[in-house]
Amino acid sequence: MEPVRTTYAAGAPEVLAAMVSNYRCGSCNGQVEMLTTDDRTGLMEASIRHDDNCPVLNGHVSVLGDYARAATIPDTFRR
């Protein structure tokens, strides 16, 4: 069985809803796999699967640019 390779994001539901709909890793074929709610904090968490050799996954490139792009860029600029 292959290992699961993920990064996580947590936060306000409206921001995560936009991120889940629009997130694509800029360094691999990574995308959101699952959205859950943390029972302890009540925050929503997004689980993102990345390719094994992704520089975001191994920490060489920050995931923050992809998060910001997914949450804030209007649909008119996504094509």
C-alpha beads as a LAMMPS data file, in Angstrom:
LAMMPS data file: protein, C-alpha beads

79 atoms
78 bonds

1 atom types
1 bond types

-500.0 500.0 xlo xhi
-500.0 500.0 ylo yhi
-500.0 500.0 zlo zhi

Masses

1 110.0

Atoms # bond

1 1 1 0.000 0.000 0.000
2 1 1 1.376 3.416 -0.970
3 1 1 1.846 5.997 1.788
4 1 1 -0.621 8.860 1.929
5 1 1 1.108 12.145 1.129
6 1 1 -0.784 15.170 2.387
7 1 1 -0.638 18.717 3.622
8 1 1 -3.428 20.233 5.674
9 1 1 -5.282 23.533 5.917
10 1 1 -7.696 24.625 8.624
11 1 1 -9.802 27.723 8.988
12 1 1 -13.013 29.596 8.341
13 1 1 -15.638 27.628 6.382
14 1 1 -16.039 30.246 3.616
15 1 1 -12.285 30.352 2.957
16 1 1 -11.933 26.569 2.989
17 1 1 -14.953 26.204 0.693
18 1 1 -13.212 28.396 -1.895
19 1 1 -9.917 26.584 -1.392
20 1 1 -11.463 23.120 -1.727
21 1 1 -13.202 24.142 -4.948
22 1 1 -10.180 25.819 -6.526
23 1 1 -6.991 24.310 -5.053
24 1 1 -4.417 22.837 -7.403
25 1 1 -0.801 22.359 -6.389
26 1 1 1.481 24.490 -8.550
27 1 1 4.280 21.901 -8.307
28 1 1 2.515 18.574 -8.909
29 1 1 -0.917 17.083 -9.593
30 1 1 -1.972 17.581 -5.964
31 1 1 -5.548 18.377 -5.079
32 1 1 -7.918 18.327 -2.117
33 1 1 -8.996 14.811 -1.177
34 1 1 -11.095 15.290 1.918
35 1 1 -12.776 17.999 3.990
36 1 1 -13.530 17.245 7.646
37 1 1 -14.403 19.112 10.843
38 1 1 -12.112 18.787 13.884
39 1 1 -14.322 17.669 16.790
40 1 1 -12.101 19.420 19.347
41 1 1 -11.833 22.837 17.710
42 1 1 -14.813 22.926 15.358
43 1 1 -12.504 24.094 12.541
44 1 1 -12.768 22.569 9.106
45 1 1 -9.645 20.817 7.782
46 1 1 -8.743 20.070 4.181
47 1 1 -6.503 17.101 3.395
48 1 1 -4.458 17.544 0.219
49 1 1 -2.719 14.693 -1.588
50 1 1 0.546 15.496 -3.404
51 1 1 2.752 13.426 -5.702
52 1 1 5.587 11.652 -3.855
53 1 1 8.288 13.872 -5.390
54 1 1 6.418 17.177 -4.879
55 1 1 8.651 19.968 -3.502
56 1 1 5.672 21.307 -1.515
57 1 1 5.295 17.986 0.272
58 1 1 8.962 17.724 1.248
59 1 1 9.112 21.356 2.406
60 1 1 11.296 22.839 -0.347
61 1 1 8.461 25.048 -1.641
62 1 1 5.779 26.713 0.503
63 1 1 2.155 25.681 0.074
64 1 1 0.965 29.180 1.045
65 1 1 0.999 30.559 -2.509
66 1 1 -1.289 27.775 -3.719
67 1 1 -3.598 28.264 -0.700
68 1 1 -3.862 32.019 -1.292
69 1 1 -4.447 31.580 -5.021
70 1 1 -7.207 29.026 -4.428
71 1 1 -8.982 31.125 -1.799
72 1 1 -8.765 34.598 -3.321
73 1 1 -8.450 34.660 -7.116
74 1 1 -11.791 35.433 -8.818
75 1 1 -13.168 32.797 -11.193
76 1 1 -12.682 35.140 -14.162
77 1 1 -8.887 34.729 -13.804
78 1 1 -8.834 30.937 -13.436
79 1 1 -8.968 30.005 -17.129

Bonds

1 1 1 2
2 1 2 3
3 1 3 4
4 1 4 5
5 1 5 6
6 1 6 7
7 1 7 8
8 1 8 9
9 1 9 10
10 1 10 11
11 1 11 12
12 1 12 13
13 1 13 14
14 1 14 15
15 1 15 16
16 1 16 17
17 1 17 18
18 1 18 19
19 1 19 20
20 1 20 21
21 1 21 22
22 1 22 23
23 1 23 24
24 1 24 25
25 1 25 26
26 1 26 27
27 1 27 28
28 1 28 29
29 1 29 30
30 1 30 31
31 1 31 32
32 1 32 33
33 1 33 34
34 1 34 35
35 1 35 36
36 1 36 37
37 1 37 38
38 1 38 39
39 1 39 40
40 1 40 41
41 1 41 42
42 1 42 43
43 1 43 44
44 1 44 45
45 1 45 46
46 1 46 47
47 1 47 48
48 1 48 49
49 1 49 50
50 1 50 51
51 1 51 52
52 1 52 53
53 1 53 54
54 1 54 55
55 1 55 56
56 1 56 57
57 1 57 58
58 1 58 59
59 1 59 60
60 1 60 61
61 1 61 62
62 1 62 63
63 1 63 64
64 1 64 65
65 1 65 66
66 1 66 67
67 1 67 68
68 1 68 69
69 1 69 70
70 1 70 71
71 1 71 72
72 1 72 73
73 1 73 74
74 1 74 75
75 1 75 76
76 1 76 77
77 1 77 78
78 1 78 79
